[in-house]
Amino acid sequence: MFRGTFFHTLDDKARVAIPRKFREQLPAGDGDAKVVVTRSIGGLATLDAYPLSEWEKLEERIARMPQFQERTRQFKRQYLHPAQELTLDAQGRILLPQDLRESISLTKEAVFTGDLEKFLIWSRTFWQQQKDSDDSTIKPLSFEDIGI
């Protein structure tokens, strides 16, 4: 599971290091750890990043959806079509494609946040805006509030 918040900087080639704690959760398979990164849906300006094995589980669930319904086709266009399979280099970095970076206005400072089976990649600006909004509008939650 992915948990925590980490701050990293993109280099001049648009590579960014995956936080060490997150890299430890990525199965290496044949020696190359892979993640699938796509644009988040639901209004957040983030990227969703899945270990390849978790992405494949998601693909299996999507394959069971009614393929000829417009909602399914729209979901595929918004979530599957922009997805990119990326391989971590020897330093644990990924090269984020330009279209994905532009979709969240990511230029230099990235924020990584754990989201259980995946992690999110934010631009520092959007992360700070969301954090400020959450801090000012959401009352502090207790475990009882969410049924735990």
GIURRA-V878605 format. One record per backbone hydrogen bond with DSSP energy under -0.5 kcal/mol. CO is the residue of the C=O (numbers start at 1). NH is the residue of the N-H. If there is no record, write none. Layout:
co=CO nh=NH
co=CO nh=NH
This chain:
co=2 nh=116
co=4 nh=114
co=6 nh=112
co=8 nh=110
co=11 nh=14
co=14 nh=96
co=15 nh=11
co=16 nh=94
co=19 nh=22
co=19 nh=23
co=20 nh=24
co=22 nh=25
co=23 nh=26
co=25 nh=27
co=27 nh=34
co=28 nh=31
co=28 nh=32
co=31 nh=33
co=33 nh=88
co=34 nh=52
co=35 nh=37
co=35 nh=86
co=36 nh=50
co=37 nh=84
co=38 nh=48
co=44 nh=46
co=45 nh=123
co=46 nh=40
co=47 nh=121
co=48 nh=38
co=49 nh=119
co=50 nh=36
co=51 nh=54
co=51 nh=55
co=52 nh=56
co=53 nh=57
co=54 nh=58
co=55 nh=59
co=56 nh=60
co=57 nh=61
co=58 nh=62
co=59 nh=63
co=60 nh=64
co=61 nh=64
co=62 nh=65
co=65 nh=67
co=66 nh=69
co=69 nh=73
co=70 nh=74
co=71 nh=75
co=72 nh=76
co=73 nh=77
co=74 nh=78
co=75 nh=79
co=75 nh=80
co=76 nh=80
co=76 nh=81
co=80 nh=83
co=84 nh=37
co=84 nh=86
co=86 nh=35
co=89 nh=92
co=92 nh=18
co=93 nh=89
co=94 nh=16
co=94 nh=96
co=95 nh=97
co=97 nh=101
co=98 nh=102
co=99 nh=103
co=100 nh=104
co=101 nh=104
co=101 nh=106
co=102 nh=105
co=105 nh=107
co=108 nh=10
co=108 nh=110
co=109 nh=124
co=110 nh=8
co=111 nh=122
co=112 nh=6
co=113 nh=120
co=115 nh=117
co=115 nh=118
co=116 nh=2
co=117 nh=51
co=118 nh=115
co=119 nh=49
co=120 nh=113
co=121 nh=47
co=122 nh=111
co=123 nh=127
co=124 nh=128
co=125 nh=129
co=126 nh=130
co=127 nh=131
co=128 nh=132
co=129 nh=133
co=130 nh=134
co=131 nh=135
co=132 nh=136
co=133 nh=137
co=134 nh=138
co=137 nh=139
co=142 nh=146
co=143 nh=146
co=143 nh=148
co=144 nh=147
